[in-house]
Amino acid sequence: MPGDVYVLELDDMQQSAVDLGDPTRLVFDYMRRIGDVIDRLPPGPVRVLHVGGAAMTLPRYVHATRPRSSQIVLEPSAEVIERVRSEAPLPPRSGIKVRPVDGESGIGGVRDGFADMVILDAFDGGRTPDELTSAAFVEDVRRVLAPSGTFVANLVDKAPFARVRDFVAVVRDLGSLTVGVEPATMKGRRSGNLVIACGGVPAAPFGSPSPMEYRIFTGGAVADSFGGGTRR
């Protein structure tokens, strides 16, 4: 990849990519979409809980675009944390606190109402652990979110989107719900990233891209395309 891009590979997969020279450049498309949601929150510092850290791409983005933000990262792999600290250290005085704990147990240590945003971007063997898409976990997310806080989740799925349908069934009572997906994934050509924003979702959370670049579902269109799941 061009530029000063650090790529973290685990299990023969690219887990994270961060431009160390320009952390506002989000290399992976789904991260750019999450960055769009971050950009549309009210101006100023924000408090963010990241469930999953890897190379800390999104925490670095928040630090660069919203100085003085307070961030907690739950990353279960001590090996990954040490590797990133050695190969791509975080900026000094970044306000990013990395806790070596999994999301399911680590979220219990986050105080009520802490987060303006919770970002779920955690994988084990190429998929988000089931316990992080459960009703019990989402209740913890609800607890740590501030009033009107935003929950954003990145899930990998493929048509007919059984995992996303079940997740939508779990989060639909958090508030507004918007789903963004690449057209090729929506058409069933391949598996891919689906970004789900819920709770206090800002207006046009993924920006205003051409329909050829991204499919965006809001309101009743979410239920029409991703309804029918089971609350677990």
C-alpha positions as CSV (number, residue, x, y, z in Angstrom):
1,M,0.0,0.0,0.0
2,P,1.3,3.5,-0.8
3,G,2.4,5.9,2.0
4,D,3.6,5.1,5.5
5,V,1.0,2.4,6.0
6,Y,1.3,-0.2,8.8
7,V,-0.6,-3.4,8.1
8,L,-1.3,-5.8,11.0
9,E,-1.8,-9.3,9.7
10,L,-3.2,-12.1,11.9
11,D,-4.2,-15.6,10.8
12,D,-3.0,-14.8,7.3
13,M,-5.6,-11.9,7.1
14,Q,-5.1,-8.2,7.1
15,Q,-6.8,-7.1,10.4
16,S,-5.9,-3.4,10.4
17,A,-4.2,-0.8,8.2
18,V,-3.1,2.6,9.5
19,D,-1.3,5.4,7.8
20,L,1.2,6.4,10.4
21,G,1.9,9.7,8.6
22,D,-1.7,10.6,8.2
23,P,-4.0,8.8,10.6
24,T,-7.0,10.6,9.1
25,R,-6.6,8.4,6.0
26,L,-8.7,5.3,6.5
27,V,-7.5,2.6,4.1
28,F,-10.3,0.1,4.6
29,D,-13.6,1.2,3.2
30,Y,-15.7,0.0,6.1
31,M,-13.4,2.0,8.5
32,R,-14.0,5.1,6.3
33,R,-17.7,4.6,6.8
34,I,-17.3,4.4,10.5
35,G,-15.1,7.5,10.2
36,D,-18.1,9.2,8.5
37,V,-20.2,8.5,11.5
38,I,-17.6,9.9,13.9
39,D,-17.3,13.1,11.7
40,R,-21.1,13.7,12.0
41,L,-21.2,13.7,15.8
42,P,-21.4,17.1,17.5
43,P,-18.1,19.1,17.3
44,G,-15.5,18.8,19.9
45,P,-13.9,16.0,22.0
46,V,-15.8,12.7,22.3
47,R,-15.7,9.7,24.6
48,V,-15.4,6.5,22.7
49,L,-15.4,2.8,23.8
50,H,-13.7,0.6,21.2
51,V,-14.5,-3.1,21.4
52,G,-11.6,-4.5,19.5
53,G,-8.4,-2.6,18.8
54,A,-5.9,-4.4,16.6
55,A,-3.6,-1.6,15.2
56,M,-5.8,1.1,16.8
57,T,-6.8,2.6,13.5
58,L,-10.0,4.2,14.7
59,P,-8.7,5.4,18.0
60,R,-5.9,7.2,16.2
61,Y,-8.5,8.7,13.8
62,V,-10.5,10.1,16.7
63,H,-7.3,11.4,18.4
64,A,-6.3,13.2,15.1
65,T,-9.7,14.6,14.2
66,R,-11.0,15.3,17.8
67,P,-8.1,16.3,20.1
68,R,-8.6,15.8,23.8
69,S,-11.0,12.9,23.3
70,S,-11.2,10.2,26.0
71,Q,-11.0,6.7,24.6
72,I,-11.0,3.1,26.0
73,V,-10.0,0.2,23.9
74,L,-10.8,-3.4,24.8
75,E,-8.3,-5.7,23.1
76,P,-8.0,-9.2,24.4
77,S,-4.7,-10.1,22.7
78,A,-1.7,-9.1,24.8
79,E,0.5,-10.2,21.9
80,V,-1.3,-7.8,19.5
81,I,-1.0,-4.9,22.0
82,E,2.7,-5.4,22.5
83,R,3.3,-5.9,18.8
84,V,1.5,-2.6,18.0
85,R,3.3,-0.7,20.8
86,S,6.6,-1.9,19.4
87,E,6.0,-1.5,15.7
88,A,3.4,1.3,15.5
89,P,3.3,3.1,18.9
90,L,0.4,5.4,19.7
91,P,1.1,9.1,19.8
92,P,2.1,10.4,23.2
93,R,-0.6,11.9,25.5
94,S,-3.2,10.5,23.1
95,G,-5.9,9.9,25.7
96,I,-6.2,6.3,24.4
97,K,-6.3,3.7,27.2
98,V,-5.8,0.1,26.0
99,R,-7.1,-2.6,28.3
100,P,-6.0,-6.2,27.7
101,V,-9.4,-7.8,28.1
102,D,-12.1,-9.2,25.8
103,G,-15.2,-7.1,25.1
104,E,-17.7,-9.3,26.9
105,S,-15.9,-9.0,30.3
106,G,-14.2,-5.7,29.7
107,I,-17.3,-3.7,29.1
108,G,-18.4,-4.5,32.7
109,G,-15.5,-2.3,33.9
110,V,-16.7,0.8,32.0
111,R,-18.8,3.2,34.0
112,D,-22.5,3.9,33.2
113,G,-23.0,6.7,30.6
114,F,-19.3,7.0,29.7
115,A,-19.5,6.8,26.0
116,D,-20.7,9.1,23.3
117,M,-20.0,6.3,20.9
118,V,-19.4,2.5,21.2
119,I,-17.6,0.9,18.2
120,L,-17.7,-2.8,17.8
121,D,-15.0,-4.0,15.4
122,A,-13.7,-7.3,16.9
123,F,-12.9,-10.6,15.1
124,D,-11.8,-14.1,16.1
125,G,-11.1,-16.4,13.2
126,G,-12.6,-13.9,10.7
127,R,-15.9,-13.4,12.4
128,T,-17.3,-11.3,15.3
129,P,-17.7,-13.5,18.4
130,D,-21.3,-14.5,19.1
131,E,-21.1,-13.1,22.6
132,L,-20.5,-9.6,21.2
133,T,-23.7,-9.6,19.2
134,S,-25.9,-11.0,22.0
135,A,-28.8,-9.3,23.7
136,A,-26.9,-9.4,27.0
137,F,-23.9,-7.6,25.4
138,V,-26.1,-5.0,23.8
139,E,-27.7,-4.3,27.2
140,D,-24.2,-3.5,28.5
141,V,-23.7,-1.2,25.5
142,R,-26.9,0.6,26.4
143,R,-25.7,1.0,29.9
144,V,-22.3,2.6,29.0
145,L,-23.8,4.9,26.3
146,A,-24.6,8.4,27.3
147,P,-28.1,9.7,26.4
148,S,-28.3,9.9,22.6
149,G,-25.1,8.0,22.3
150,T,-24.3,6.1,19.1
151,F,-23.5,2.4,18.7
152,V,-21.7,1.3,15.5
153,A,-20.9,-2.3,14.7
154,N,-18.9,-3.8,11.8
155,L,-20.1,-7.3,10.9
156,V,-18.9,-9.6,8.1
157,D,-21.7,-11.5,6.5
158,K,-23.1,-12.7,3.2
159,A,-26.6,-13.1,1.7
160,P,-29.1,-13.9,3.0
161,F,-27.4,-12.1,6.0
162,A,-28.5,-14.4,8.9
163,R,-26.0,-12.9,11.3
164,V,-26.9,-9.3,10.5
165,R,-30.6,-10.1,10.7
166,D,-30.2,-11.5,14.2
167,F,-28.1,-8.5,15.2
168,V,-30.8,-6.1,13.9
169,A,-33.3,-7.9,16.0
170,V,-31.2,-7.3,19.1
171,V,-30.4,-3.6,18.5
172,R,-33.6,-2.3,16.9
173,D,-35.0,-1.0,20.2
174,L,-31.9,1.2,20.8
175,G,-33.3,3.9,18.6
176,S,-32.6,4.9,15.0
177,L,-31.1,2.2,12.8
178,T,-29.0,2.6,9.6
179,V,-27.2,-0.1,7.7
180,G,-24.5,0.5,5.1
181,V,-23.2,-2.3,2.7
182,E,-21.2,-2.5,-0.5
183,P,-23.4,-3.3,-3.5
184,A,-21.5,-6.5,-4.4
185,T,-22.1,-7.9,-0.9
186,M,-25.8,-6.8,-1.0
187,K,-26.2,-8.6,-4.4
188,G,-24.8,-11.8,-2.9
189,R,-21.6,-11.9,-5.0
190,R,-19.4,-12.2,-1.9
191,S,-19.2,-11.8,1.8
192,G,-18.3,-8.4,3.0
193,N,-18.6,-5.8,5.7
194,L,-21.9,-4.4,6.8
195,V,-21.8,-1.3,9.1
196,I,-24.8,-0.9,11.4
197,A,-25.3,2.4,13.2
198,C,-28.0,2.6,15.9
199,G,-29.1,4.6,18.9
200,G,-28.6,8.4,18.5
201,V,-27.6,8.2,14.8
202,P,-26.6,11.5,13.3
203,A,-28.2,12.7,10.1
204,A,-26.7,11.1,6.9
205,P,-24.3,9.0,9.1
206,F,-22.4,7.6,6.1
207,G,-22.2,10.8,4.2
208,S,-23.9,11.2,0.7
209,P,-22.0,8.7,-1.5
210,S,-23.2,7.7,-5.0
211,P,-25.5,4.6,-4.9
212,M,-22.8,2.8,-7.0
213,E,-20.4,3.2,-4.1
214,Y,-22.5,2.1,-1.1
215,R,-26.1,0.9,-0.3
216,I,-27.6,2.6,2.7
217,F,-30.8,1.4,4.4
218,T,-32.8,3.5,6.9
219,G,-36.2,3.3,8.5
220,G,-38.5,0.7,7.1
221,A,-35.9,-0.3,4.5
222,V,-33.8,-1.9,7.3
223,A,-36.7,-4.1,8.3
224,D,-37.6,-5.0,4.7
225,S,-34.0,-6.0,3.9
226,F,-32.6,-7.2,7.2
227,G,-35.7,-8.1,9.3
228,G,-36.9,-11.5,10.5
229,G,-33.9,-12.3,12.7
230,T,-33.9,-13.9,16.1
231,R,-33.2,-12.0,19.3
232,R,-30.5,-14.0,21.1
